Amino acid sequence: MPTLNWIGKEAVVNHHLQVPFHLLKDVPDLSCGDPGSGNLVV
């Protein structure tokens, strides 16, 4: 199967390993609508 290869591809493919993970936190003062409705705008 053909694949695309380019200079710097490995850095792009592995970029997600270098980005720190941050858990999103609820800020009730900035919220609107029914809590726990499942809707979320980030």
PDBQT receptor file of N, H, CA, C and O in Angstrom, charges set to zero:
ATOM      1  N   MET A   1       0.844  -1.176   0.000  1.00  0.00    +0.000 N 
ATOM      2  CA  MET A   1       0.000   0.000   0.000  1.00  0.00    +0.000 C 
ATOM      3  C   MET A   1       0.891   1.241   0.000  1.00  0.00    +0.000 C 
ATOM      4  O   MET A   1       1.833   1.317   0.789  1.00  0.00    +0.000 OA
ATOM      5  N   PRO A   2       0.613   2.210  -0.865  1.00  0.00    +0.000 N 
ATOM      6  CA  PRO A   2       1.430   3.427  -0.913  1.00  0.00    +0.000 C 
ATOM      7  C   PRO A   2       1.264   4.273   0.346  1.00  0.00    +0.000 C 
ATOM      8  O   PRO A   2       0.187   4.311   0.943  1.00  0.00    +0.000 OA
ATOM      9  N   THR A   3       2.324   4.939   0.736  1.00  0.00    +0.000 N 
ATOM     10  H   THR A   3       3.198   4.908   0.252  1.00  0.00    +0.000 HD
ATOM     11  CA  THR A   3       2.286   5.847   1.880  1.00  0.00    +0.000 C 
ATOM     12  C   THR A   3       2.940   7.171   1.487  1.00  0.00    +0.000 C 
ATOM     13  O   THR A   3       3.767   7.228   0.577  1.00  0.00    +0.000 OA
ATOM     14  N   LEU A   4       2.556   8.213   2.182  1.00  0.00    +0.000 N 
ATOM     15  H   LEU A   4       1.884   8.166   2.921  1.00  0.00    +0.000 HD
ATOM     16  CA  LEU A   4       3.169   9.522   1.963  1.00  0.00    +0.000 C 
ATOM     17  C   LEU A   4       4.329   9.695   2.927  1.00  0.00    +0.000 C 
ATOM     18  O   LEU A   4       4.197   9.430   4.122  1.00  0.00    +0.000 OA
ATOM     19  N   ASN A   5       5.441  10.131   2.418  1.00  0.00    +0.000 N 
ATOM     20  H   ASN A   5       5.549  10.346   1.448  1.00  0.00    +0.000 HD
ATOM     21  CA  ASN A   5       6.623  10.404   3.237  1.00  0.00    +0.000 C 
ATOM     22  C   ASN A   5       7.143  11.788   2.895  1.00  0.00    +0.000 C 
ATOM     23  O   ASN A   5       7.167  12.180   1.729  1.00  0.00    +0.000 OA
ATOM     24  N   TRP A   6       7.561  12.530   3.919  1.00  0.00    +0.000 N 
ATOM     25  H   TRP A   6       7.541  12.211   4.867  1.00  0.00    +0.000 HD
ATOM     26  CA  TRP A   6       8.125  13.846   3.704  1.00  0.00    +0.000 C 
ATOM     27  C   TRP A   6       9.134  14.122   4.800  1.00  0.00    +0.000 C 
ATOM     28  O   TRP A   6       9.141  13.457   5.836  1.00  0.00    +0.000 OA
ATOM     29  N   ILE A   7       9.989  15.109   4.562  1.00  0.00    +0.000 N 
ATOM     30  H   ILE A   7       9.983  15.649   3.721  1.00  0.00    +0.000 HD
ATOM     31  CA  ILE A   7      10.996  15.495   5.537  1.00  0.00    +0.000 C 
ATOM     32  C   ILE A   7      10.288  16.057   6.759  1.00  0.00    +0.000 C 
ATOM     33  O   ILE A   7       9.476  16.973   6.630  1.00  0.00    +0.000 OA
ATOM     34  N   GLY A   8      10.574  15.533   7.928  1.00  0.00    +0.000 N 
ATOM     35  H   GLY A   8      11.233  14.788   8.033  1.00  0.00    +0.000 HD
ATOM     36  CA  GLY A   8       9.963  15.990   9.161  1.00  0.00    +0.000 C 
ATOM     37  C   GLY A   8       8.691  15.245   9.526  1.00  0.00    +0.000 C 
ATOM     38  O   GLY A   8       8.027  15.613  10.496  1.00  0.00    +0.000 OA
ATOM     39  N   LYS A   9       8.328  14.203   8.777  1.00  0.00    +0.000 N 
ATOM     40  H   LYS A   9       8.867  13.904   7.989  1.00  0.00    +0.000 HD
ATOM     41  CA  LYS A   9       7.096  13.461   9.054  1.00  0.00    +0.000 C 
ATOM     42  C   LYS A   9       7.115  12.836  10.445  1.00  0.00    +0.000 C 
ATOM     43  O   LYS A   9       6.095  12.851  11.134  1.00  0.00    +0.000 OA
ATOM     44  N   GLU A  10       8.228  12.297  10.864  1.00  0.00    +0.000 N 
ATOM     45  H   GLU A  10       9.056  12.284  10.304  1.00  0.00    +0.000 HD
ATOM     46  CA  GLU A  10       8.308  11.644  12.177  1.00  0.00    +0.000 C 
ATOM     47  C   GLU A  10       7.983  12.630  13.302  1.00  0.00    +0.000 C 
ATOM     48  O   GLU A  10       7.313  12.269  14.270  1.00  0.00    +0.000 OA
ATOM     49  N   ALA A  11       8.452  13.864  13.178  1.00  0.00    +0.000 N 
ATOM     50  H   ALA A  11       8.996  14.157  12.392  1.00  0.00    +0.000 HD
ATOM     51  CA  ALA A  11       8.163  14.876  14.199  1.00  0.00    +0.000 C 
ATOM     52  C   ALA A  11       6.667  15.185  14.246  1.00  0.00    +0.000 C 
ATOM     53  O   ALA A  11       6.118  15.408  15.324  1.00  0.00    +0.000 OA
ATOM     54  N   VAL A  12       6.013  15.199  13.105  1.00  0.00    +0.000 N 
ATOM     55  H   VAL A  12       6.459  15.017  12.229  1.00  0.00    +0.000 HD
ATOM     56  CA  VAL A  12       4.577  15.480  13.054  1.00  0.00    +0.000 C 
ATOM     57  C   VAL A  12       3.790  14.306  13.632  1.00  0.00    +0.000 C 
ATOM     58  O   VAL A  12       2.852  14.502  14.405  1.00  0.00    +0.000 OA
ATOM     59  N   VAL A  13       4.167  13.105  13.260  1.00  0.00    +0.000 N 
ATOM     60  H   VAL A  13       4.929  12.945  12.632  1.00  0.00    +0.000 HD
ATOM     61  CA  VAL A  13       3.453  11.910  13.708  1.00  0.00    +0.000 C 
ATOM     62  C   VAL A  13       3.582  11.724  15.215  1.00  0.00    +0.000 C 
ATOM     63  O   VAL A  13       2.645  11.253  15.860  1.00  0.00    +0.000 OA
ATOM     64  N   ASN A  14       4.720  12.083  15.781  1.00  0.00    +0.000 N 
ATOM     65  H   ASN A  14       5.482  12.465  15.257  1.00  0.00    +0.000 HD
ATOM     66  CA  ASN A  14       4.973  11.877  17.209  1.00  0.00    +0.000 C 
ATOM     67  C   ASN A  14       4.758  13.135  18.053  1.00  0.00    +0.000 C 
ATOM     68  O   ASN A  14       5.083  13.129  19.240  1.00  0.00    +0.000 OA
ATOM     69  N   HIS A  15       4.221  14.208  17.476  1.00  0.00    +0.000 N 
ATOM     70  H   HIS A  15       3.957  14.212  16.511  1.00  0.00    +0.000 HD
ATOM     71  CA  HIS A  15       4.044  15.473  18.195  1.00  0.00    +0.000 C 
ATOM     72  C   HIS A  15       3.147  15.314  19.417  1.00  0.00    +0.000 C 
ATOM     73  O   HIS A  15       3.393  15.951  20.441  1.00  0.00    +0.000 OA
ATOM     74  N   HIS A  16       2.123  14.487  19.336  1.00  0.00    +0.000 N 
ATOM     75  H   HIS A  16       1.923  13.970  18.504  1.00  0.00    +0.000 HD
ATOM     76  CA  HIS A  16       1.192  14.334  20.458  1.00  0.00    +0.000 C 
ATOM     77  C   HIS A  16       1.881  13.782  21.708  1.00  0.00    +0.000 C 
ATOM     78  O   HIS A  16       1.361  13.939  22.813  1.00  0.00    +0.000 OA
ATOM     79  N   LEU A  17       3.026  13.148  21.554  1.00  0.00    +0.000 N 
ATOM     80  H   LEU A  17       3.448  13.021  20.657  1.00  0.00    +0.000 HD
ATOM     81  CA  LEU A  17       3.757  12.614  22.706  1.00  0.00    +0.000 C 
ATOM     82  C   LEU A  17       4.459  13.710  23.495  1.00  0.00    +0.000 C 
ATOM     83  O   LEU A  17       4.811  13.506  24.656  1.00  0.00    +0.000 OA
ATOM     84  N   GLN A  18       4.669  14.878  22.874  1.00  0.00    +0.000 N 
ATOM     85  H   GLN A  18       4.383  15.044  21.930  1.00  0.00    +0.000 HD
ATOM     86  CA  GLN A  18       5.391  15.974  23.521  1.00  0.00    +0.000 C 
ATOM     87  C   GLN A  18       4.458  17.016  24.137  1.00  0.00    +0.000 C 
ATOM     88  O   GLN A  18       4.910  17.854  24.918  1.00  0.00    +0.000 OA
ATOM     89  N   VAL A  19       3.170  16.982  23.802  1.00  0.00    +0.000 N 
ATOM     90  H   VAL A  19       2.803  16.302  23.167  1.00  0.00    +0.000 HD
ATOM     91  CA  VAL A  19       2.213  17.958  24.312  1.00  0.00    +0.000 C 
ATOM     92  C   VAL A  19       1.697  17.481  25.664  1.00  0.00    +0.000 C 
ATOM     93  O   VAL A  19       1.192  16.362  25.765  1.00  0.00    +0.000 OA
ATOM     94  N   PRO A  20       1.812  18.307  26.711  1.00  0.00    +0.000 N 
ATOM     95  CA  PRO A  20       1.349  17.877  28.028  1.00  0.00    +0.000 C 
ATOM     96  C   PRO A  20      -0.169  17.728  28.072  1.00  0.00    +0.000 C 
ATOM     97  O   PRO A  20      -0.895  18.478  27.420  1.00  0.00    +0.000 OA
ATOM     98  N   PHE A  21      -0.634  16.761  28.839  1.00  0.00    +0.000 N 
ATOM     99  H   PHE A  21      -0.044  16.151  29.369  1.00  0.00    +0.000 HD
ATOM    100  CA  PHE A  21      -2.059  16.497  29.002  1.00  0.00    +0.000 C 
ATOM    101  C   PHE A  21      -2.602  17.367  30.120  1.00  0.00    +0.000 C 
ATOM    102  O   PHE A  21      -2.020  17.416  31.204  1.00  0.00    +0.000 OA
ATOM    103  N   HIS A  22      -3.702  18.049  29.874  1.00  0.00    +0.000 N 
ATOM    104  H   HIS A  22      -4.175  18.009  28.993  1.00  0.00    +0.000 HD
ATOM    105  CA  HIS A  22      -4.349  18.867  30.893  1.00  0.00    +0.000 C 
ATOM    106  C   HIS A  22      -5.814  18.465  30.971  1.00  0.00    +0.000 C 
ATOM    107  O   HIS A  22      -6.507  18.436  29.954  1.00  0.00    +0.000 OA
ATOM    108  N   LEU A  23      -6.280  18.160  32.150  1.00  0.00    +0.000 N 
ATOM    109  H   LEU A  23      -5.717  18.183  32.976  1.00  0.00    +0.000 HD
ATOM    110  CA  LEU A  23      -7.671  17.835  32.373  1.00  0.00    +0.000 C 
ATOM    111  C   LEU A  23      -8.491  19.126  32.391  1.00  0.00    +0.000 C 
ATOM    112  O   LEU A  23      -8.136  20.088  33.072  1.00  0.00    +0.000 OA
ATOM    113  N   LEU A  24      -9.590  19.135  31.636  1.00  0.00    +0.000 N 
ATOM    114  H   LEU A  24      -9.879  18.353  31.083  1.00  0.00    +0.000 HD
ATOM    115  CA  LEU A  24     -10.443  20.320  31.625  1.00  0.00    +0.000 C 
ATOM    116  C   LEU A  24     -11.219  20.401  32.921  1.00  0.00    +0.000 C 
ATOM    117  O   LEU A  24     -11.710  19.391  33.425  1.00  0.00    +0.000 OA
ATOM    118  N   LYS A  25     -11.330  21.610  33.464  1.00  0.00    +0.000 N 
ATOM    119  H   LYS A  25     -10.930  22.431  33.055  1.00  0.00    +0.000 HD
ATOM    120  CA  LYS A  25     -12.046  21.818  34.718  1.00  0.00    +0.000 C 
ATOM    121  C   LYS A  25     -13.282  22.657  34.461  1.00  0.00    +0.000 C 
ATOM    122  O   LYS A  25     -13.248  23.602  33.673  1.00  0.00    +0.000 OA
ATOM    123  N   ASP A  26     -14.367  22.314  35.122  1.00  0.00    +0.000 N 
ATOM    124  H   ASP A  26     -14.395  21.546  35.763  1.00  0.00    +0.000 HD
ATOM    125  CA  ASP A  26     -15.623  23.053  35.018  1.00  0.00    +0.000 C 
ATOM    126  C   ASP A  26     -15.500  24.368  35.779  1.00  0.00    +0.000 C 
ATOM    127  O   ASP A  26     -15.009  24.384  36.908  1.00  0.00    +0.000 OA
ATOM    128  N   VAL A  27     -15.936  25.464  35.179  1.00  0.00    +0.000 N 
ATOM    129  H   VAL A  27     -16.335  25.450  34.262  1.00  0.00    +0.000 HD
ATOM    130  CA  VAL A  27     -15.952  26.776  35.821  1.00  0.00    +0.000 C 
ATOM    131  C   VAL A  27     -17.414  27.210  35.890  1.00  0.00    +0.000 C 
ATOM    132  O   VAL A  27     -17.941  27.767  34.927  1.00  0.00    +0.000 OA
ATOM    133  N   PRO A  28     -18.071  26.959  37.021  1.00  0.00    +0.000 N 
ATOM    134  CA  PRO A  28     -19.506  27.267  37.135  1.00  0.00    +0.000 C 
ATOM    135  C   PRO A  28     -19.861  28.725  36.848  1.00  0.00    +0.000 C 
ATOM    136  O   PRO A  28     -20.941  28.992  36.323  1.00  0.00    +0.000 OA
ATOM    137  N   ASP A  29     -18.982  29.679  37.178  1.00  0.00    +0.000 N 
ATOM    138  H   ASP A  29     -18.104  29.462  37.605  1.00  0.00    +0.000 HD
ATOM    139  CA  ASP A  29     -19.263  31.093  36.936  1.00  0.00    +0.000 C 
ATOM    140  C   ASP A  29     -19.375  31.417  35.444  1.00  0.00    +0.000 C 
ATOM    141  O   ASP A  29     -20.038  32.383  35.064  1.00  0.00    +0.000 OA
ATOM    142  N   LEU A  30     -18.726  30.607  34.599  1.00  0.00    +0.000 N 
ATOM    143  H   LEU A  30     -18.188  29.822  34.908  1.00  0.00    +0.000 HD
ATOM    144  CA  LEU A  30     -18.748  30.853  33.160  1.00  0.00    +0.000 C 
ATOM    145  C   LEU A  30     -19.729  29.928  32.439  1.00  0.00    +0.000 C 
ATOM    146  O   LEU A  30     -19.828  29.963  31.212  1.00  0.00    +0.000 OA
ATOM    147  N   SER A  31     -20.442  29.115  33.187  1.00  0.00    +0.000 N 
ATOM    148  H   SER A  31     -20.361  29.088  34.183  1.00  0.00    +0.000 HD
ATOM    149  CA  SER A  31     -21.358  28.150  32.598  1.00  0.00    +0.000 C 
ATOM    150  C   SER A  31     -22.725  28.754  32.341  1.00  0.00    +0.000 C 
ATOM    151  O   SER A  31     -23.112  29.741  32.967  1.00  0.00    +0.000 OA
ATOM    152  N   CYS A  32     -23.448  28.148  31.414  1.00  0.00    +0.000 N 
ATOM    153  H   CYS A  32     -23.133  27.347  30.906  1.00  0.00    +0.000 HD
ATOM    154  CA  CYS A  32     -24.835  28.511  31.170  1.00  0.00    +0.000 C 
ATOM    155  C   CYS A  32     -25.588  27.250  30.771  1.00  0.00    +0.000 C 
ATOM    156  O   CYS A  32     -24.983  26.284  30.306  1.00  0.00    +0.000 OA
ATOM    157  N   GLY A  33     -26.880  27.253  30.948  1.00  0.00    +0.000 N 
ATOM    158  H   GLY A  33     -27.372  28.038  31.326  1.00  0.00    +0.000 HD
ATOM    159  CA  GLY A  33     -27.674  26.075  30.614  1.00  0.00    +0.000 C 
ATOM    160  C   GLY A  33     -27.777  25.134  31.796  1.00  0.00    +0.000 C 
ATOM    161  O   GLY A  33     -27.348  25.460  32.903  1.00  0.00    +0.000 OA
ATOM    162  N   ASP A  34     -28.347  23.968  31.555  1.00  0.00    +0.000 N 
ATOM    163  H   ASP A  34     -28.695  23.703  30.655  1.00  0.00    +0.000 HD
ATOM    164  CA  ASP A  34     -28.550  22.980  32.601  1.00  0.00    +0.000 C 
ATOM    165  C   ASP A  34     -27.250  22.231  32.903  1.00  0.00    +0.000 C 
ATOM    166  O   ASP A  34     -26.632  21.679  31.992  1.00  0.00    +0.000 OA
ATOM    167  N   PRO A  35     -26.829  22.206  34.170  1.00  0.00    +0.000 N 
ATOM    168  CA  PRO A  35     -25.628  21.436  34.521  1.00  0.00    +0.000 C 
ATOM    169  C   PRO A  35     -25.848  19.944  34.242  1.00  0.00    +0.000 C 
ATOM    170  O   PRO A  35     -26.923  19.402  34.500  1.00  0.00    +0.000 OA
ATOM    171  N   GLY A  36     -24.837  19.312  33.725  1.00  0.00    +0.000 N 
ATOM    172  H   GLY A  36     -23.964  19.752  33.515  1.00  0.00    +0.000 HD
ATOM    173  CA  GLY A  36     -24.919  17.878  33.453  1.00  0.00    +0.000 C 
ATOM    174  C   GLY A  36     -25.725  17.531  32.215  1.00  0.00    +0.000 C 
ATOM    175  O   GLY A  36     -26.089  16.370  32.029  1.00  0.00    +0.000 OA
ATOM    176  N   SER A  37     -26.015  18.509  31.358  1.00  0.00    +0.000 N 
ATOM    177  H   SER A  37     -25.720  19.453  31.509  1.00  0.00    +0.000 HD
ATOM    178  CA  SER A  37     -26.809  18.226  30.156  1.00  0.00    +0.000 C 
ATOM    179  C   SER A  37     -25.988  17.502  29.088  1.00  0.00    +0.000 C 
ATOM    180  O   SER A  37     -26.549  16.974  28.128  1.00  0.00    +0.000 OA
ATOM    181  N   GLY A  38     -24.661  17.476  29.250  1.00  0.00    +0.000 N 
ATOM    182  H   GLY A  38     -24.205  17.905  30.030  1.00  0.00    +0.000 HD
ATOM    183  CA  GLY A  38     -23.812  16.801  28.281  1.00  0.00    +0.000 C 
ATOM    184  C   GLY A  38     -23.301  17.705  27.170  1.00  0.00    +0.000 C 
ATOM    185  O   GLY A  38     -22.481  17.281  26.356  1.00  0.00    +0.000 OA
ATOM    186  N   ASN A  39     -23.774  18.936  27.127  1.00  0.00    +0.000 N 
ATOM    187  H   ASN A  39     -24.440  19.280  27.788  1.00  0.00    +0.000 HD
ATOM    188  CA  ASN A  39     -23.301  19.886  26.101  1.00  0.00    +0.000 C 
ATOM    189  C   ASN A  39     -22.073  20.611  26.624  1.00  0.00    +0.000 C 
ATOM    190  O   ASN A  39     -22.003  20.979  27.797  1.00  0.00    +0.000 OA
ATOM    191  N   LEU A  40     -21.103  20.809  25.735  1.00  0.00    +0.000 N 
ATOM    192  H   LEU A  40     -21.160  20.510  24.783  1.00  0.00    +0.000 HD
ATOM    193  CA  LEU A  40     -19.849  21.447  26.138  1.00  0.00    +0.000 C 
ATOM    194  C   LEU A  40     -19.274  22.232  24.974  1.00  0.00    +0.000 C 
ATOM    195  O   LEU A  40     -19.141  21.700  23.871  1.00  0.00    +0.000 OA
ATOM    196  N   VAL A  41     -18.937  23.478  25.205  1.00  0.00    +0.000 N 
ATOM    197  H   VAL A  41     -19.045  23.909  26.100  1.00  0.00    +0.000 HD
ATOM    198  CA  VAL A  41     -18.240  24.297  24.225  1.00  0.00    +0.000 C 
ATOM    199  C   VAL A  41     -16.888  24.636  24.828  1.00  0.00    +0.000 C 
ATOM    200  O   VAL A  41     -16.802  25.173  25.932  1.00  0.00    +0.000 OA
ATOM    201  N   VAL A  42     -15.832  24.315  24.088  1.00  0.00    +0.000 N 
ATOM    202  H   VAL A  42     -15.902  23.879  23.191  1.00  0.00    +0.000 HD
ATOM    203  CA  VAL A  42     -14.476  24.559  24.587  1.00  0.00    +0.000 C 
ATOM    204  C   VAL A  42     -13.878  25.676  23.781  1.00  0.00    +0.000 C 
ATOM    205  O   VAL A  42     -12.734  26.064  24.018  1.00  0.00    +0.000 OA
TER     206      VAL A  42
